[in-house]
Amino acid sequence: MSYPRPFLDGSAMHTTLISVHELTTQRTPDWLVVDCRFDLANPSAGERGYAEGHIPGAIYAHLDRDLSSPITSQSGRHPLPSPERFAATLGSWGLSRSKTQVVAYDADNGMYASRLWWLLRWAGHDAVAVLDGGFKAWTASGGAASTDIPRRQPSEFHFTPRADLAVTSAEVADLVKRADWRVLDARAPERFSGKVEPIDRVGGHVPGARNHPFAGNLGADAKFLSPAELCARFEKSQDGVADERTIAMCGSGVTACHLLLALEHAGKRGARLYTGSWSEWIRDPQRPIATDQ
């Protein structure tokens, strides 16, 4: 698995988190800021919020339209976009592999911005970071909001897929049974246990998976914990399993990316995404389901 390198001009990349101060003081015209605000219960809310005010120069990425493919009878709720389609989207944003630093943000906790972070790494672009604290941190620091819609010069983005960043349902079904692999489920405890299921038709979890709620990656200010704190939390859940044999999942492959971002920020590299996650797992009635009821 490859890891970030400097840009061709020798400048450093931001590859996990970036602060409001760093965005304000280091941003250049080549940087691409992407507003990823979204609400699963109200899919138009994020785009509406963007229209009402966003970080100046930011473009908008819609979770369903830009960061996912249409749902199929066999997929989860947020299938990955096809490489061709995602490359076209990135090209329309004017993204350059050689010089574009991407900064993704959402309302505050990074649960949607981390999806774009993971997708860009999957596409072969390492220079992507999530704004720690999101739009809330931006405005709290006195950052201005704009309603202007930027127009960027389109580019031709060459997609270089990293297949080793993702796993399939079939692979999870095999690996979750092995003691030298660990599947971490980012959903809230009540959903993991099967006591509450507000979104998917069946509650519970993949037998053998461990619950590691993504909200635990954050402090009370919705910013990520320190690398040391994150590392300690993950090591408890991994229980001796290597980072490169750790798989993150959630309801549909979105908040699982939050775990992967937190792992990388903690210096724990090589974990993988179960892209279909729970909503794909339950498509096949032959796959087992565990509950804590």
SEZABA-80705 format. One record per residue (C-alpha): y, x, z; residue number from 1; chain. Coordinates in nm, 3 decimals, padded with zeros to 5 digits, m for minus. Layout:
N
        yy        xx        zz   num   cadena
         Y         X         Z   NUM        A
...
% end
This chain:
293
        yy        xx        zz   num   cadena
    00.000    00.000    00.000     1        A
    00.342    00.139   m00.097     2        A
    00.645    00.147    00.128     3        A
    01.021    00.155    00.074     4        A
    01.192    00.446   m00.097     5        A
    01.565    00.514   m00.137     6        A
    01.753    00.376   m00.436     7        A
    01.779    00.600   m00.740     8        A
    02.123    00.714   m00.625     9        A
    01.976    00.827   m00.293    10        A
    02.131    00.552   m00.079    11        A
    01.919    00.393    00.191    12        A
    01.761    00.050    00.165    13        A
    01.762   m00.220    00.429    14        A
    01.403   m00.341    00.438    15        A
    01.355   m00.563    00.745    16        A
    01.661   m00.691    00.934    17        A
    02.032   m00.641    00.885    18        A
    02.313   m00.726    01.126    19        A
    02.633   m00.913    01.049    20        A
    02.824   m00.590    01.112    21        A
    02.611   m00.396    00.863    22        A
    02.646   m00.668    00.601    23        A
    03.022   m00.674    00.649    24        A
    03.078   m00.299    00.643    25        A
    02.813   m00.176    00.398    26        A
    02.802   m00.447    00.132    27        A
    02.885   m00.339   m00.223    28        A
    02.923   m00.546   m00.544    29        A
    02.561   m00.464   m00.632    30        A
    02.429   m00.646   m00.325    31        A
    02.282   m00.993   m00.365    32        A
    02.320   m01.234   m00.072    33        A
    02.094   m01.540   m00.084    34        A
    02.135   m01.855    00.126    35        A
    01.790   m01.993    00.207    36        A
    01.884   m02.276    00.442    37        A
    01.635   m02.562    00.431    38        A
    01.499   m02.852    00.633    39        A
    01.140   m02.968    00.579    40        A
    01.233   m03.316    00.697    41        A
    01.537   m03.334    00.468    42        A
    01.486   m03.109    00.162    43        A
    01.842   m03.159    00.032    44        A
    02.011   m03.061    00.359    45        A
    02.016   m02.687    00.301    46        A
    02.168   m02.710   m00.044    47        A
    02.423   m02.957    00.087    48        A
    02.512   m02.717    00.368    49        A
    02.553   m02.438    00.113    50        A
    02.795   m02.651   m00.089    51        A
    02.998   m02.720    00.225    52        A
    03.029   m02.352    00.309    53        A
    02.834   m02.028    00.275    54        A
    02.877   m01.653    00.309    55        A
    03.121   m01.553    00.034    56        A
    02.940   m01.445   m00.281    57        A
    02.605   m01.589   m00.174    58        A
    02.384   m01.783   m00.414    59        A
    02.144   m02.056   m00.304    60        A
    01.761   m02.052   m00.314    61        A
    01.577   m02.381   m00.262    62        A
    01.239   m02.348   m00.089    63        A
    01.062   m02.605   m00.307    64        A
    01.236   m02.531   m00.636    65        A
    01.291   m02.154   m00.631    66        A
    01.051   m02.009   m00.374    67        A
    00.740   m02.222   m00.441    68        A
    00.537   m02.371   m00.722    69        A
    00.456   m02.742   m00.759    70        A
    00.182   m02.866   m00.526    71        A
   m00.163   m02.916   m00.676    72        A
   m00.473   m03.097   m00.555    73        A
   m00.616   m02.768   m00.427    74        A
   m00.304   m02.594   m00.297    75        A
   m00.111   m02.600    00.026    76        A
    00.237   m02.748    00.059    77        A
    00.421   m02.439   m00.066    78        A
    00.215   m02.253   m00.328    79        A
    00.354   m01.918   m00.439    80        A
    00.571   m01.929   m00.750    81        A
    00.399   m01.782   m01.053    82        A
    00.497   m01.420   m01.124    83        A
    00.652   m01.525   m01.455    84        A
    00.857   m01.803   m01.302    85        A
    00.972   m01.597   m01.006    86        A
    01.066   m01.304   m01.230    87        A
    01.278   m01.542   m01.436    88        A
    01.447   m01.671   m01.121    89        A
    01.524   m01.319   m01.001    90        A
    01.656   m01.229   m01.345    91        A
    01.888   m01.530   m01.340    92        A
    02.023   m01.398   m01.010    93        A
    02.101   m01.063   m01.171    94        A
    01.862   m00.865   m00.955    95        A
    01.812   m00.501   m01.050    96        A
    01.508   m00.310   m00.925    97        A
    01.705    00.016   m00.921    98        A
    02.019   m00.080   m00.729    99        A
    02.022   m00.433   m00.583   100        A
    02.007   m00.470   m00.206   101        A
    01.911   m00.829   m00.126   102        A
    02.014   m00.998    00.200   103        A
    01.851   m01.333    00.275   104        A
    01.975   m01.571    00.543   105        A
    01.919   m01.923    00.668   106        A
    02.071   m02.132    00.946   107        A
    01.975   m01.901    01.231   108        A
    01.612   m01.811    01.305   109        A
    01.501   m01.658    00.974   110        A
    01.204   m01.890    00.914   111        A
    01.306   m01.964    00.553   112        A
    01.483   m01.637    00.475   113        A
    01.163   m01.451    00.563   114        A
    00.986   m01.636    00.280   115        A
    01.221   m01.478    00.026   116        A
    01.184   m01.144    00.204   117        A
    00.807   m01.157    00.158   118        A
    00.821   m01.285   m00.200   119        A
    01.046   m01.000   m00.309   120        A
    00.815   m00.743   m00.155   121        A
    00.522   m00.917   m00.327   122        A
    00.718   m00.883   m00.653   123        A
    00.765   m00.510   m00.598   124        A
    01.124   m00.510   m00.466   125        A
    01.151   m00.337   m00.126   126        A
    01.528   m00.354   m00.084   127        A
    01.543   m00.688    00.094   128        A
    01.645   m00.767    00.451   129        A
    01.697   m01.081    00.657   130        A
    02.033   m01.138    00.825   131        A
    01.954   m01.137    01.196   132        A
    02.084   m01.461    01.346   133        A
    02.160   m01.612    01.006   134        A
    02.463   m01.818    00.915   135        A
    02.516   m01.906    01.280   136        A
    02.563   m01.538    01.368   137        A
    02.790   m01.493    01.066   138        A
    03.029   m01.771    01.167   139        A
    03.010   m01.679    01.538   140        A
    03.136   m01.331    01.451   141        A
    03.435   m01.479    01.270   142        A
    03.289   m01.450    00.921   143        A
    03.456   m01.665    00.659   144        A
    03.279   m01.944    00.472   145        A
    03.331   m02.009    00.103   146        A
    03.262   m02.303   m00.126   147        A
    03.290   m02.095   m00.444   148        A
    02.973   m02.072   m00.652   149        A
    02.933   m01.713   m00.779   150        A
    02.830   m01.631   m01.133   151        A
    02.620   m01.318   m01.162   152        A
    02.532   m01.129   m01.478   153        A
    02.166   m01.208   m01.562   154        A
    01.917   m00.923   m01.576   155        A
    01.557   m00.869   m01.682   156        A
    01.343   m00.836   m01.371   157        A
    01.004   m00.670   m01.416   158        A
    00.756   m00.821   m01.172   159        A
    00.513   m00.572   m01.019   160        A
    00.276   m00.787   m00.811   161        A
    00.121   m00.644   m00.495   162        A
   m00.203   m00.831   m00.468   163        A
   m00.290   m00.648   m00.146   164        A
   m00.018   m00.836    00.043   165        A
   m00.197   m01.173    00.019   166        A
   m00.537   m01.325    00.093   167        A
   m00.709   m01.639   m00.032   168        A
   m00.884   m01.921    00.154   169        A
   m01.220   m01.775    00.060   170        A
   m01.123   m01.437    00.201   171        A
   m00.995   m01.592    00.524   172        A
   m01.319   m01.788    00.564   173        A
   m01.508   m01.458    00.559   174        A
   m01.269   m01.227    00.744   175        A
   m01.190   m01.462    01.034   176        A
   m01.553   m01.427    01.144   177        A
   m01.527   m01.049    01.176   178        A
   m01.429   m00.878    01.500   179        A
   m01.239   m00.605    01.311   180        A
   m01.003   m00.857    01.149   181        A
   m00.752   m01.090    01.314   182        A
   m00.592   m01.410    01.184   183        A
   m00.265   m01.501    01.360   184        A
   m00.134   m01.857    01.323   185        A
    00.246   m01.887    01.353   186        A
    00.259   m02.260    01.427   187        A
    00.367   m02.409    01.758   188        A
    00.090   m02.433    02.022   189        A
    00.068   m02.813    02.006   190        A
    00.003   m02.801    01.631   191        A
   m00.245   m02.515    01.659   192        A
   m00.438   m02.704    01.927   193        A
   m00.447   m03.023    01.720   194        A
   m00.270   m03.227    01.986   195        A
    00.026   m03.294    01.755   196        A
    00.044   m03.280    01.376   197        A
    00.374   m03.408    01.231   198        A
    00.329   m03.274    00.877   199        A
   m00.031   m03.224    00.763   200        A
   m00.299   m03.494    00.753   201        A
   m00.533   m03.308    00.990   202        A
   m00.451   m03.115    01.305   203        A
   m00.616   m02.807    01.451   204        A
   m00.673   m02.452    01.334   205        A
   m00.906   m02.220    01.150   206        A
   m01.196   m02.137    01.386   207        A
   m01.149   m01.785    01.515   208        A
   m00.774   m01.770    01.449   209        A
   m00.536   m01.692    01.733   210        A
   m00.209   m01.867    01.802   211        A
    00.100   m01.646    01.775   212        A
    00.402   m01.883    01.748   213        A
    00.681   m01.742    01.534   214        A
    00.943   m01.870    01.780   215        A
    00.824   m01.604    02.024   216        A
    00.964   m01.336    01.791   217        A
    01.315   m01.449    01.886   218        A
    01.546   m01.435    02.182   219        A
    01.760   m01.723    02.309   220        A
    02.027   m01.630    02.052   221        A
    01.779   m01.684    01.762   222        A
    01.785   m01.311    01.687   223        A
    01.472   m01.099    01.670   224        A
    01.345   m00.923    01.980   225        A
    01.354   m00.544    01.989   226        A
    01.082   m00.354    01.802   227        A
    00.925   m00.251    02.132   228        A
    00.910   m00.609    02.257   229        A
    00.767   m00.733    01.928   230        A
    00.510   m00.455    01.923   231        A
    00.387   m00.540    02.272   232        A
    00.359   m00.907    02.186   233        A
    00.163   m00.842    01.867   234        A
   m00.069   m00.589    02.026   235        A
   m00.170   m00.852    02.279   236        A
   m00.261   m01.098    02.003   237        A
   m00.424   m00.837    01.780   238        A
   m00.637   m00.712    02.070   239        A
   m00.714   m00.375    01.916   240        A
   m00.736   m00.486    01.552   241        A
   m00.550   m00.266    01.305   242        A
   m00.227   m00.386    01.145   243        A
   m00.372   m00.363    00.794   244        A
   m00.654   m00.595    00.904   245        A
   m00.418   m00.857    01.042   246        A
   m00.357   m01.182    00.852   247        A
   m00.066   m01.418    00.916   248        A
   m00.086   m01.790    00.845   249        A
    00.101   m02.108    00.939   250        A
    00.125   m02.459    00.797   251        A
    00.207   m02.369    00.438   252        A
    00.272   m01.996    00.412   253        A
    00.642   m02.002    00.506   254        A
    00.679   m01.927    00.877   255        A
    00.384   m01.689    00.856   256        A
    00.625   m01.462    00.669   257        A
    00.831   m01.455    00.990   258        A
    00.534   m01.288    01.163   259        A
    00.504   m01.036    00.882   260        A
    00.875   m00.955    00.901   261        A
    00.852   m00.912    01.278   262        A
    00.549   m00.685    01.238   263        A
    00.732   m00.466    00.988   264        A
    01.042   m00.454    01.209   265        A
    00.817   m00.338    01.494   266        A
    00.682   m00.058    01.274   267        A
    00.344   m00.229    01.231   268        A
    00.279   m00.217    00.858   269        A
    00.012   m00.351    00.629   270        A
   m00.053   m00.708    00.751   271        A
   m00.121   m00.976    00.490   272        A
   m00.024   m01.336    00.420   273        A
   m00.269   m01.624    00.389   274        A
   m00.057   m01.786    00.123   275        A
   m00.212   m02.134    00.130   276        A
   m00.239   m02.148    00.509   277        A
   m00.342   m02.458    00.703   278        A
   m00.232   m02.715    00.444   279        A
   m00.459   m02.549    00.186   280        A
   m00.744   m02.486    00.429   281        A
   m00.781   m02.857    00.499   282        A
   m00.793   m02.948    00.128   283        A
   m01.165   m02.866    00.131   284        A
   m01.354   m03.099    00.370   285        A
   m01.632   m02.840    00.393   286        A
   m01.409   m02.591    00.572   287        A
   m01.447   m02.603    00.950   288        A
   m01.169   m02.714    01.184   289        A
   m01.125   m02.621    01.551   290        A
   m00.918   m02.807    01.812   291        A
   m00.843   m02.758    02.179   292        A
   m00.881   m03.123    02.267   293        A
% end
